[in-house]
Amino acid sequence: MLRKILSILTAVVIVTTMFSASFAKTEDTEITEDKETIMTLDEAIDYAMAHNPNIVDLKRMERDQEVTYRKAIKAYNVWHEQKGFSFDYPTQYLEYYGYSKDLAKIVYDNFVAGENTAKSTVKYSVMKLAYTIDELEDTINLLEKTIEKQENDIKVAEVKLKINMGTLLDVESARTTLKSTKLQLETVKSTYDTLKVSIKGLLGFDVSKELKITIPESEFEYLIIEDVNKEIENSLATNSTILSAKLEYKQKEINNVLAKTLQLESTKAVKDAKTAFSDAELRLNNTTNSVKENLLILYRQIKTNESSVLVAKEELDTLNQKQVQMATMYDLNMLTKNDYESFKIAVLNAENTYKKALHENILLNERWEIAMLVGDVVSNV
């Protein structure tokens, strides 16, 4: 059981980028007498979204990006309104046939996708860190209760040794187990303290001050999709990874058009432009197929987790039903205190396992929403 406890640590990716900003108290934010700031998870997300410098910069650039796109459309319309014209520059040719306009649209779409990706990644990072911190608090509580029980195990082993019902090896084994659990507790506490600093840095909160993020009660939700392949296909238009490949494809297409239209003296230049265009087209197709595959894998992960939640709930319900019986047996001296404590720890462990599965359900569903907008860009967050 204790070996499973550390599994939550391996899934944690600590967000180390620190953002400098002071926390402005909102109407719903509570500050206790000891100056601890308490935020809900939604408040924490809103605060991080407002103070993340990358997002702030992107918002500042949004107007410029849109203006550039509108200028490209205007240039295209101007050329088509002219009754007579001649192409003095290659760019004029591109403007007339819409290549500049199409490229500007892809550049703008890339910017929008990048902005959405940044916002989604910040939100997901806050959620993941907050849930992980909450789970570590549960783990610390479990380990502390386990240590209490293991300290009693040593006393029991020592008594049995005195009355020749146990061996010195049993005592040493109990002591080794206790030592191992204490080391695990130190590791978990160290990770817990680190993540509490990390999430304050992610929010732009003063890391020297105390911050508590309250987690809402988790509710299990099925991801219901009639046609997953169709939904994935529809999402490709906004996928940031595919848009980047489309941008490269469009640029190589323009170079190829120019090479043929201007009838460059170097046949090698024409050939190279055509080869680069073909390579870009191949990369775009491969990227599209890869994105589809990754999204299908994510969908399967969600469905696997849904089964895990149900199994964890069933195991917890079984232990809860048995708890009344175990308490009665303990009251009637039909069960030792040590065995009863072991059972209570098992119940606590089942509760933690169920909560963690619920958190994963929420995070995976959030990932899916993001994936449908810009692709599964937070899979390693």
N, C-alpha and C positions, 0 to 999 in steps of 0.2 A: 504494500500500500504506500509506504513512505517513498519507495523508488519512483512511484507515479507522480508524487508531489512536485518533484523538480521538473517535470515535463512542461509545466507552464512557463518555466524560465527560458527554455530553448526556443519557444515561439515568439519571444519578445524581441523586437528590434527597437533599441533605444533611440529616440529622436534627439540628436545631439545639437542641431542648429538652434542657437539661442537668439532670441529676438528682444531688443531693448525697447520697452514701452512701459509706462506706469499704468496701474489698474485704476480705471474710473468706476466708482461704485454705482451700480445700476439700482433701479427701484426695488427689484426682487432679491438683490444680493444681501446676505446677512453677515454682519460683522459682530462676532461675540466679544465679551469683555476682555478676553485675552488676545484680542486683535487678530483672531483667525478669520479669514474670509471664506465664506461658504457659498459655493455656486452649485446650481443644478448642472447636469451634463449639457443641456441645451444652452445655458448661459455661457458655459465654458467654450462651447463650439462657436457661438456668436462672437465672443471676445477674441478668440484666436483668429477667426475670419477677418475681423476688423483691424487687427494689429499685425498680421503677417505681412512683412515688408514686400515679399514677392507678389502677393495679391494686390497690395496697394499700388505697386509699380505698374502692374498689368492694367489696373483700372485707369491709371493715368495715361497709359498708352492706347487705351481702347479707342478714344476719339480720333487720334492720329491714324490708327489703322483703318478706321471706317472712312475717314476723309480720303485716304489714298485709294481705297476701293472705289469710292464715288467718282474720283477724278478719272480713273480708268474707264468707267462707264461713260462719263461725259465725253472723253476723247473719242471713244468709239462712235458715239452718236453724232459728234461734230463731223467726223469724216464722212459719214453716210448722208449727211444733210448737204454736202457740197455737190454741186453739179459737175464740176470739172476739177481734176486734181492730178498731181504727179507725185510719185514717191521719191523724195529726195534722200530719205534716211530709212534704214531697215525698220526702225521703231514705228514709222508711219505705216509701213506695210502691215506690221503686226497689229497696230491699232485698228486699221481698216477691217481686217479679217477677224478681229475679236480675240486674237491670241493674248494680247496684253490684258484685256478685260478678264479673260478666263483665268489667267495666271494670278491676277490681283484677287480674284474671288477665292482661289485656292489658298493664297497667302492669308487672306482675311479669315477664312474658315479654320486654317491652322492656328491662327492667333486665338480665335474663340475657343477652339478645342483645348489649347494650352491653358487658357484662363479657367475653363471649367475643370480641367485636370488638377490645376493648383488648388482650387477651392475644394474639390472633392477629396484630394489627398490630405489636406489639412483637417477636414472634418473627420475623415476615417482615422487619422493618426491620433486625434484627441480621444475618439471613442475607444480605440484599441488600448491606449495607455490607461485611460480611466478604468476600463473593465479589468485590465491586468492588475492595476493597483488594488482594486477591490478584491480580486481573487487572491492576491498575495496576503491581504489582511486576513482573509479566511484561512489561508494556509498557515500563517503565523499562529493563529488561535488553535488550529488543529495540532500543530507541532508542540505547542506549549502544553496542551492537554495530554498529548502522547508522552511527553517527557515526564509529566507527573505520574502517569501510569507505569512507565518504565522504571522510574525510581522505586516505585512500590514492588515491581517485579524483582528488583535486586534484593529488597528486604525479604521477600518470599523465598527467593533462592538461598539466601543466607540462613534463614530459619530451617529450611529443608536440609541444608548441609549439616547443621548442628544435630539434627535428629536422624541423620543417616538416610534421609529420603531423597537426597540430591548429591551432586558432585561439585567439586571446586570448578570444574569446567562449565557447569551451568551458571555459576556466579559470574565467572569471567565473561561468558557469552552475553549475559544480561548487561554487564558493565560496558562491553564493547558496543552493544546495540544502542545503549543510552548515549554514549560518546558520539556515535555516528549521527544520531538524531539531533544532538546539540549542534554539531557542525552544520547540518542541513539548515537548522534554524538560523544560524549566523549568516549563512549564504543567502537565505531568503530575505532576511532583514536588510542585508546590504543591498540587494537588488531593489527591494522596496524603497529604501531611502534614495537610491539613485534615480528611480523612475519618478518619484515625487518631485525631485529637482528638474528632471527632464520635461515633465508636463508643464511645470511653471515656465520653463524656458520656451516651450512651444507656444504657450498662451501669450508670452510677453509680460508675464507677471513677475514681480520682484522676487527673485529666488531666495532672498533672505527672510521673507515673510511666510507665514503659515497659510496654506490653502487646502481647503477640503472640497472635493467635488462629490456631490451626492448622486448616487446611481438610482435611476428609476427602477421600479419593479419590472423584472423581465417577463415578457409574454412570448410564448412560442407562436411562430407564424409559419404556415406552409407557403412555399413559393409555388403559386398555381399559374401555369403557362399552358395554353392550348397547343401551340406549335412553337417549340423552342427554336427550331431551325429558321422559321420565318421571322421570329423576333430578333434573332442574331443577325439575319440578313438585313433587316430594317435598321439595325444599329450601326452598320458599317459606314453610313454616310457621315456620322459625326466622330468616328473613331480616330483619335489623334495619331495613332501609329500608321493607319492606312492613309490618312491625310498627308503625313510626312512623305510617304512613298509616292502619293499622287503628285505632290509638289515637285519631287525630283523627276517624275515621269513627264510632267508638263514642261519643265525646263529643258529636258532632253528633246522633247517633241519640237519645241520652238527652235532649238539649235539645228535640228534636222531639217525643218522647214526652211530656215534661213539659208542653210548650206545649199539646198536644192534650188531655191528661188534666186539667190544671188549668183548661182552658177560659178561657184568658187573655182579658181584656176587649178587648185590642187585637188585632184581626184581623191587623194588620200584624206583630205579634210572632210569631203563629202562622205566617204566611206566610214571614217571614224565617227562622224555625227550620227550616221545611221546605226552603227554598231552600239553606240552609247544609248540611243533611243530604244533599241531592242533589249538591251540589258536592263534598262530601267523598267520596261514593260514586264519583263520576267520577274524582277524583284517585287514589283507591285502585286503581281499574281501570287507569288510565294508568300508575301506579307499578308495578303488577304486570307489565304488558306490557313496560315499560322494563327491569325487572330481568331478565325472561326473555331479552330481546334481548341485554343486556350479557353474560349468562352464555353464550349461544350464541356471541357474538363471542370471548369468552375461550376457549371450547372450540376454535374455529377457529384461534386464535393458537397454542394448544398443538400442534395437529396440524401447523401450518405449521412450528413450531420443530422438531418431530420430524423433518421432512424436511430441515431445515437441518443438524441434527446429523449425519444420515446422509451428506449431501453433504460436510460438513466432514471427516468421518472418511474418506471415500473420497479426497478430495484429499490428506489427510495420508498415507494409506497409499501413494498413488501416489508422493509425494515420498520417502517412506522407502525404497521399493523402488528408486528411482533413486539414492539416496544412495551405495550401494556402487559403482555404476557411475561416479558423479562422482568419488568418492574415488580410484578406480583410475585414471581419466583424469588426475587431478591428480598422482598419484604418477608417472605415465609422462610428465609434462610435456606432456600433450595438452590441458591446461586451465590457464589462468592463475590465479594466486592470487586475483586480483580477482574473476574469474568464479566461482571456487569459494566465496569468501566470500559472494558474492551469493546463491548457491544455499543455503548454510547459513542465511542470514537468512530466505530464503523458507520453509525448513523450520520455523524457529523461529516465524515468523508464522503458519504453518498450524497449529502446535501450539497457539498462543495462541487462534486462531480456534475451534479444536475445543473447547478447554477452556471458552471463553466460551459456546459453544452448549450445552455440557453444564450449565453453571451456570444458564443460562436455562431449560433443561429442568427442573431441580430447582425453580427459583423458580416457574415456571408451574404445575407440579404442586402445589406448596404453595399457590399462589393458588387453585387449583381446590378443594383440600380446605377452605380457608377459605370460599370462595364457597358451598360446599354447606352450610356451617354458618351463616354470617351474611350471605352475599352477597359480591360482589367489592369489598370496601371498601378493599383495599390496592392497587388498580390504579395509583395515582399515587404510591405510596411510593417 
